[in-house]
Amino acid sequence: MEGGKIRRIHFVEFNARINTLGSLGPPIFTKYGSLLLASIMSEKGYDVRYFLEGTSTMDFSVLSDADALCLPVFAPALNKVREFAGRVLRERPGIPVILGGPQVCYFPETVLDRCTYAVRCEGDEALPRLVERLNSGGDVRDIAGISYLSNGKAVHNPDCVPPEIPKTIPDVTLIEGFDRAKPRIRGLHTVINTLQTTRGCRFRCKFCPVHRLFQGVFRNRDMDSIIADIRKRMPYNDHFFVVDNDFCSDRKNARALLERIIREDLGAQFVIFERHEIGRDREMLDLLHRAGVRIIIMGVESLLDKSLKAFNKRQTHEEVVSSIRNITDAGMNVLSTFVLGYDEDTPQSAEELIGFVTKYHLILNLFILHDLEEDETKDLLIPLNRRFMTHYAGTAPGDLSFWDYMTGSFVSYFPKRMKPSTLQRLIFHINDRSFSHWNILQDVFSPDLFRSFFGIAVGYGMKRVNRNLRRFAEKGYLDYLEEIEQGLYDGQEVLREEKLASLKGLPLPPRVREFTDTPYYRVHTTMALIPALLRYAFVRKDLKAGAGLPGRKGERSELRVSQGNPRA
């Protein structure tokens, strides 16, 4: 720091230790919130550099000229951040190290020994205020939303008032190495555009962390800034992943935004999150399709009404099925998210889930149930005594290596009606069946061109992810699960609660050094390219013949091809 002032701020973002998304040239895909904060600080005149693992040079010496370091933390990357931050504190003891992100929001105690300050929940206002206060030498006790150690004791300032969504546009050019990583050929995108139009969620599904992260407050972003955001980032990629938890939660505002996108003919395509209720509004579905929405991510979560009620999803199986049909009839695709491992789930649930996904031709995103609540007084989905975390605290309270496995793909508790190892294998089994070659290749002949390309890419991508997760688990984690579950389940794989009550602790899971699948990417990429090229050959043939391609049911739509990038 020059004269004790913070002028140069470096943001450093690490991938999960178990990283299954390796590639020939890793896509530029940052956490939306951390890049937004970096852009806000840049607008305020600070010299900001953003280091993204996989894109930027992460050599420690490169970071030596920073006056302050900011690191986003999410569970699977916790220990990588802790190791890096610990080194910074040892080798540059005077530099402020500021941590934020979901992990900090829920479990600030896991980072306070490796940082100067922790920013909980939303940092749009807290971070600039903190840096300004550090520059002025003032007291930080009145800055809402931060935690820190004082005389060895944790201090948690009151939560901040949820701010309005900033008009700032996240600036990917702040990322070190961006110029080297950006695509040379249009259509071969390495920048994944993320977009935020709203923040927060009006609902409170029990397993979902969003309510705590945004304090249950829903807000709309300024519409002009949304349009400017889309226009500015179109040159990088005309496809946008919208990070809103429920895009159409404010139906009136969403309608106005969609109408403006249509009116201004932006030419972008979108992936959005929606609840099942959107399927009842055919007018809104039509607007979504016309505005360029091609995929709706819907939280189906379970096929059992009893489980949905326990999750507080406020939906039934029948309502979900009806919505899926209406969405697909409107010309859009459904990416369905499921959680597996609740008390009502059994091995039979896996076959039912596979049948459901196949029947409705859904794109599947499957997670193992996680429940972040820690309050014993609440009706918890996963009681505290059934969580591995609880037992680790009894045997190795200072070891946080188990957080490496908190990816949503590894079992971290004792299910009620099946062994942990059984649940772990079911995840692999469902993905194997759902992303079979046959299911993926059906997309080659889909009348929906976007679905054709996206389905092939996602299908083989998920096939790759699942294969490598299985390989990783078979190297030690499955053996570990089989070891710790011994004697805790009867012959029908029902948990013996009395045995669990007498459990004194658990050994820690196998240590994770680093796991990426980069060497295997070439094979799967080639497999994805073959059907994609076949599909493109059909498209070119239709174009030369002057034929249109079928769009929604009963309609014909023209195919647009822009600079070599086919779009539906």
PECORJO-V62976 format. One record per residue. N is the residue number from 1. PHI is phi as a letter, one per 20 degrees, with the letter a starting at -180 (none if undefined). PSI is psi as a letter, one per 20 degrees, with the letter a starting at -180 (999 if undefined). Layout:
BEGIN
N;PHI;PSI
N;PHI;PSI
END
This chain:
BEGIN
1;none;p
2;e;o
3;m;k
4;m;j
5;e;q
6;e;o
7;c;g
8;d;o
9;d;p
10;d;p
11;e;p
12;c;o
13;d;p
14;d;q
15;e;r
16;f;q
17;f;h
18;e;n
19;d;o
20;d;j
21;d;k
22;f;q
23;b;r
24;f;g
25;c;n
26;g;p
27;f;q
28;e;o
29;b;n
30;e;r
31;f;p
32;g;g
33;f;g
34;f;h
35;f;h
36;f;g
37;f;g
38;f;g
39;f;h
40;f;g
41;f;h
42;f;g
43;f;h
44;e;j
45;o;j
46;f;q
47;e;o
48;d;p
49;c;p
50;d;o
51;d;o
52;d;o
53;g;p
54;o;h
55;d;g
56;e;q
57;f;p
58;d;j
59;f;p
60;g;h
61;f;h
62;f;h
63;e;j
64;f;i
65;e;j
66;f;q
67;e;h
68;b;q
69;d;p
70;c;p
71;c;o
72;f;q
73;c;p
74;c;q
75;g;g
76;f;i
77;d;j
78;g;g
79;f;h
80;f;g
81;f;g
82;g;g
83;f;g
84;f;g
85;f;h
86;f;h
87;f;g
88;f;g
89;f;h
90;f;g
91;e;h
92;c;m
93;f;i
94;e;i
95;e;p
96;f;p
97;d;o
98;d;p
99;d;q
100;b;a
101;o;r
102;g;g
103;g;g
104;f;h
105;f;g
106;e;h
107;c;m
108;f;h
109;f;i
110;f;i
111;c;i
112;f;h
113;e;i
114;c;k
115;b;r
116;e;g
117;b;q
118;d;p
119;d;o
120;e;q
121;l;c
122;e;p
123;d;j
124;g;h
125;d;h
126;f;g
127;f;g
128;g;g
129;f;g
130;f;g
131;f;g
132;f;g
133;f;h
134;f;h
135;f;h
136;e;i
137;m;j
138;e;r
139;e;q
140;d;j
141;f;i
142;d;j
143;e;o
144;f;q
145;n;j
146;c;q
147;c;q
148;a;r
149;e;p
150;c;o
151;l;k
152;n;i
153;d;q
154;f;p
155;d;p
156;d;o
157;f;q
158;g;q
159;g;q
160;f;q
161;f;p
162;g;p
163;f;r
164;f;q
165;f;p
166;f;q
167;e;i
168;g;p
169;e;p
170;g;p
171;d;o
172;f;i
173;f;i
174;f;i
175;f;p
176;f;p
177;n;j
178;g;g
179;f;h
180;f;h
181;e;h
182;f;q
183;f;q
184;e;h
185;d;p
186;f;p
187;o;h
188;e;m
189;f;p
190;d;i
191;e;p
192;e;o
193;f;p
194;d;q
195;b;p
196;c;p
197;d;h
198;c;r
199;b;p
200;n;r
201;b;p
202;e;i
203;d;r
204;b;m
205;f;p
206;f;h
207;e;i
208;e;p
209;e;i
210;f;h
211;g;g
212;f;g
213;f;g
214;d;j
215;l;k
216;m;j
217;d;p
218;e;p
219;b;q
220;d;q
221;e;q
222;g;p
223;f;h
224;f;h
225;f;h
226;f;g
227;f;g
228;f;h
229;f;g
230;f;g
231;f;g
232;f;h
233;d;i
234;g;h
235;f;h
236;e;h
237;a;p
238;e;j
239;d;p
240;c;p
241;e;o
242;e;p
243;e;i
244;g;q
245;f;h
246;b;n
247;g;g
248;d;k
249;g;g
250;e;n
251;g;g
252;f;g
253;f;h
254;f;g
255;f;g
256;f;g
257;f;g
258;f;g
259;f;h
260;f;g
261;g;g
262;f;g
263;f;h
264;e;i
265;l;l
266;f;h
267;m;j
268;e;r
269;c;q
270;c;q
271;d;p
272;c;q
273;e;p
274;b;q
275;e;r
276;f;h
277;g;h
278;f;h
279;f;i
280;e;i
281;d;n
282;f;h
283;f;g
284;f;h
285;g;g
286;f;g
287;f;g
288;g;g
289;f;g
290;f;h
291;f;i
292;o;j
293;f;p
294;d;h
295;c;p
296;d;p
297;e;o
298;d;p
299;e;n
300;f;g
301;m;g
302;b;q
303;e;i
304;d;p
305;f;h
306;f;g
307;f;g
308;g;h
309;f;g
310;f;h
311;f;i
312;m;k
313;f;h
314;l;l
315;b;q
316;d;r
317;g;g
318;f;g
319;f;h
320;f;g
321;f;g
322;f;g
323;f;g
324;g;g
325;f;g
326;f;h
327;f;g
328;f;h
329;f;h
330;e;j
331;n;j
332;d;r
333;d;q
334;d;p
335;e;o
336;e;p
337;d;p
338;c;q
339;d;p
340;c;q
341;p;j
342;f;r
343;g;h
344;e;i
345;f;q
346;c;r
347;g;h
348;f;h
349;g;h
350;f;g
351;f;h
352;f;g
353;f;g
354;g;g
355;f;h
356;f;g
357;f;g
358;f;g
359;g;g
360;d;j
361;l;l
362;e;q
363;e;p
364;e;p
365;c;o
366;d;p
367;c;q
368;e;p
369;g;p
370;c;q
371;c;o
372;e;i
373;f;q
374;c;j
375;e;o
376;f;h
377;f;i
378;e;r
379;f;n
380;e;q
381;f;g
382;c;o
383;g;q
384;g;h
385;f;i
386;e;j
387;e;p
388;g;g
389;g;g
390;g;g
391;f;h
392;f;h
393;f;h
394;e;h
395;d;h
396;b;m
397;f;h
398;e;i
399;d;p
400;d;k
401;f;h
402;f;h
403;f;h
404;g;h
405;e;j
406;e;m
407;d;i
408;n;i
409;d;i
410;c;p
411;f;p
412;c;k
413;b;r
414;e;o
415;f;r
416;e;h
417;c;j
418;a;q
419;f;q
420;g;g
421;f;h
422;f;g
423;f;g
424;f;g
425;f;h
426;f;h
427;g;g
428;f;g
429;f;g
430;f;g
431;f;h
432;g;g
433;f;g
434;f;h
435;d;l
436;f;q
437;g;g
438;f;g
439;f;h
440;f;g
441;f;i
442;g;h
443;f;i
444;g;h
445;d;j
446;f;p
447;f;i
448;e;o
449;f;g
450;f;g
451;f;h
452;g;g
453;f;g
454;f;g
455;f;g
456;f;g
457;f;g
458;f;g
459;g;g
460;f;h
461;f;g
462;f;h
463;f;g
464;f;g
465;g;g
466;f;g
467;g;g
468;f;h
469;f;g
470;f;g
471;g;g
472;f;g
473;f;h
474;f;i
475;f;i
476;r;h
477;f;h
478;f;g
479;f;h
480;f;g
481;f;g
482;f;h
483;f;g
484;f;i
485;e;i
486;g;p
487;n;i
488;e;i
489;c;q
490;e;a
491;f;h
492;e;j
493;m;k
494;e;p
495;f;p
496;e;n
497;f;h
498;f;h
499;f;g
500;f;h
501;f;h
502;e;j
503;f;p
504;e;i
505;r;r
506;c;q
507;f;q
508;f;q
509;f;r
510;g;p
511;f;q
512;d;o
513;f;f
514;a;p
515;c;o
516;c;r
517;d;j
518;g;g
519;f;h
520;e;i
521;f;h
522;g;g
523;f;g
524;f;h
525;f;g
526;f;g
527;f;h
528;f;h
529;f;h
530;f;g
531;f;h
532;f;g
533;f;h
534;g;g
535;f;g
536;f;h
537;f;g
538;f;g
539;f;g
540;f;h
541;f;g
542;f;h
543;f;g
544;f;h
545;e;i
546;m;k
547;e;q
548;e;r
549;d;q
550;f;p
551;d;d
552;f;r
553;g;p
554;m;j
555;c;r
556;c;p
557;c;q
558;f;q
559;e;p
560;d;p
561;c;p
562;c;o
563;l;l
564;n;j
565;d;o
566;f;p
567;c;q
568;f;999
END
